[in-house]
Amino acid sequence: MDNRDPFSAVSEPTRRAIIHLLADEKAGLTLTDLSAHFDVSRQAVTKHVYILRDAGLVSMAKRGREQICSAELRNLKTIYEWVSVYKQFWTEKLDALGTYLDDRRRDES
């Protein structure tokens, strides 16, 4: 896995959960606080955070003896742009399905 690729970084559910938690915490979370949210070791959470950091999705800053983790949501732009193409595709398909079903209901009435 290329740790610098944001798509690879968010492919794992624990890493997506980490981003979600950090997105809600404006001041960031320590690795210890972040680890408390998961049923895996702190070491495992730290590895996930490093992968996210290498992909540019999480930043880390030292505060005393603690590492404070923060989400870098603007770096999700690459993923957002890619998903947006498919969102438009599915919106059009689902709108067409809705129109078809509405027409069928009118015909049956």
N, C-alpha and C positions, 0 to 999 in steps of 0.2 A: 504494500500500500504506500502510495506517495503521501507523506504526511503534510506536504505543502498544498495539496489539492483540497479545496473546501468541500467538494462533493464527496470525497472519500472520508473526510473528517466527520461529516454529518450523516454518514451512512449507518452509523452505529447508534442504537437507541439511547444508551447511557450518555453519549456525547450530546445528543439532541436535548436530553433532559438537563444536562449541565448548562447548555446555552440558555434554555428556558429559565432555569433558576437564576442565572446571572443577569438575564435581561430584566427580571423583576427587582433586582437589588442594585439600586443606583450607586451605592457606596462600595459595591463589590462584596465578595465573601472570601474568608480565609479558606485554605485547603482543608483545614479541620472542620470548619462549619459546612463546607460543601460536602465533605465525606459523610457527614451525619445524615444526609438525605438518601444514602444508598446502602444497599446490603452487600457491599463489597469493601475490601480493605481501603485504607487511605492511600496506600501505594497504588492500587488499581485506579482509583479516582485521579491521582496525580498523573499517571500515565495518560489517561484520557485528556486531562487538561493540557498536557504538553503537546499532544497531537493537535488539539484545537488551537493552541498558541502558535504552533508551527504553521498552521493553515491561516493564521491571521484572524481567527474568530474569537480569541480570548487574549487579553493582555494580563500580565502579572507584574506587580510592583511590590517591592519589599517594604514592609512597615514594621520596624523593630525586628523581631525574629520570625514574623509571619509573612507569608506570601499572600497578597490580596489579588484575587482574580476578578476580572471584569469582562463583560461581553463586549465585543467589537462588532455591533450589529450592522454597521455600514458595510462591513466586509462580506455580508451575506448577499450583497447586490448581484454578484455573478450568478448565484443560485436563483435569486428572485427573477432575474432577467430570463434565465433559461426556462424556469417554471411558467413564467407569464405567457410564453408562446403556447404552451399546452393548456393553460387556463383558458385562453381565448378559444382554442380548438374545442375543448370540452363544453364551454359555455354555448358556443354555436350549435354543437350537436345536441345538447340537452334542451336548448330553446326549440330546435326543430322537432325533437321528440315531444315536447310539450304542445306545440302547435298541432302535430299529428294526432295526439291523444284528444285534444280539444275538438278537432274536426270529427274524430270518430264518435265522441260523445254526442255531438250535435246531430250527426247522421243517425245515431241510434234512437234519438229522442223523437 
